[in-house]
């Protein structure tokens, strides 16, 4: 079967890869591995505590990568692990919150500055189309078979 992606798909994939590269650069400039940045970003957005399951869902990190990065953060005193029922939660310590604010917080502020330059109509259109794409892609995922 020959695959011939549309020009639009090629352009979209290029833009997504370039966006990922910028986030990688930001993490590197702030002295963190991408996985650590994803965790701190998620915890900061969640108010400093979040289940590992939700962190994994929101960050897209593989389970092993998440657990390895969480262990390092815990060993360095940046997070503590809590057990809530059958699930585990990570909570930022005081030093972890300071680290998250100095790193992930700067990325969140940069993102907010970018979106603040968009008109409400542009932002609404972006959100609507992104949500639609995600919903449609999930439906396509559900229909895939081996």
C-alpha positions in Angstrom: 0.0 0.0 0.0 1.5 3.3 -1.1 1.1 6.2 1.3 0.8 9.7 -0.1 0.2 12.2 2.8 -1.4 15.4 1.8 0.6 18.6 1.7 -1.5 19.9 4.6 -0.6 16.8 6.7 3.1 17.1 5.9 2.9 20.8 7.0 1.0 20.0 10.2 3.4 17.3 11.2 6.4 19.6 10.5 4.8 22.3 12.7 4.1 19.8 15.5 7.7 18.5 15.4 9.1 22.1 15.4 6.9 22.9 18.4 8.1 19.9 20.2 11.7 21.0 19.4 11.1 24.4 20.9 9.7 22.9 24.1 12.8 20.6 24.2 15.0 23.7 23.8 13.2 25.5 26.6 13.7 22.5 28.9 17.3 22.3 28.0 17.9 26.0 28.6 16.3 25.7 32.0 18.5 22.7 32.8 15.9 20.0 32.9 15.2 16.8 31.0 12.0 16.8 29.0 10.4 14.2 31.3 11.2 16.2 34.4 9.8 19.4 32.8 6.6 17.5 31.8 6.1 16.4 35.4 6.8 19.8 37.0 4.6 21.5 34.4 1.7 19.1 35.1 2.1 19.4 38.9 2.3 23.2 38.8 -0.9 23.4 36.6 -2.6 21.0 39.0 -1.9 23.1 42.1 1.2 21.1 43.2 -0.4 17.7 43.6 -1.6 15.2 41.0 -2.0 11.4 40.6 0.7 9.6 38.7 -2.1 8.3 36.3 -3.2 11.9 35.4 0.4 13.0 35.1 1.0 10.2 32.6 -2.2 11.0 30.7 -1.4 14.7 30.4 2.3 14.4 29.7 2.2 11.4 27.4 5.2 9.9 29.2 5.6 6.2 29.2 5.0 4.6 32.6 8.7 3.6 33.1 10.0 7.1 32.1 7.5 8.7 34.5 8.4 6.5 37.4 12.1 7.0 36.8 11.8 10.8 36.7 9.5 10.8 39.7 12.0 8.7 41.7 14.8 11.2 40.8 12.6 14.1 41.9 11.7 12.3 45.1 15.4 11.5 45.8 16.3 15.1 45.3 13.5 16.2 47.7 11.4 17.9 45.1 8.3 15.7 45.4 6.8 13.3 47.9 4.7 10.3 46.9 1.4 9.8 48.6 -0.9 6.8 48.4 -4.6 7.7 47.9 -6.6 4.5 47.9 -5.1 2.4 45.1 -3.4 5.2 43.3 -0.3 7.2 44.0 0.0 10.9 43.9 3.0 13.2 43.6 3.1 16.4 45.6 5.7 19.2 45.2 7.7 19.9 48.3 8.5 23.5 49.1 11.8 23.2 47.2 10.0 21.4 44.4 7.5 24.2 44.1 10.3 26.7 43.9 12.0 24.6 41.1 8.7 24.2 39.3 8.0 27.9 39.4 11.5 28.8 38.2 11.3 26.4 35.3 7.8 25.2 34.2 6.4 28.4 35.5 8.5 30.4 33.1 7.3 28.2 30.2 3.6 28.7 31.3 4.2 32.4 31.4 5.7 32.4 27.9 2.8 30.4 26.6 0.4 32.9 28.2 2.2 35.8 26.6 1.9 34.2 23.2 -1.8 33.5 23.6 -2.4 37.0 24.9 -1.3 38.4 21.6 -4.2 36.5 19.8 -7.6 37.9 19.5 -10.4 36.2 21.3 -11.7 35.0 17.9 -8.3 33.5 17.0 -8.0 31.8 20.3 -11.5 30.4 20.2 -11.0 29.1 16.6 -7.7 27.4 17.6 -9.3 25.7 20.6 -12.3 24.6 18.7 -10.3 23.1 15.9 -7.7 21.5 18.2 -10.6 19.9 20.3 -12.2 18.7 17.1 -9.0 17.2 15.8 -8.4 15.4 19.1 -11.9 14.0 19.2 -11.7 12.9 15.5 -8.2 11.3 16.0 -9.4 9.4 19.1 -12.3 8.0 17.0 -9.8 6.9 14.4 -7.6 5.4 17.1 -10.6 3.4 18.4 -11.3 2.0 14.9 -7.8 0.7 14.4 -7.3 -3.0 14.4 -4.2 -5.2 14.0 
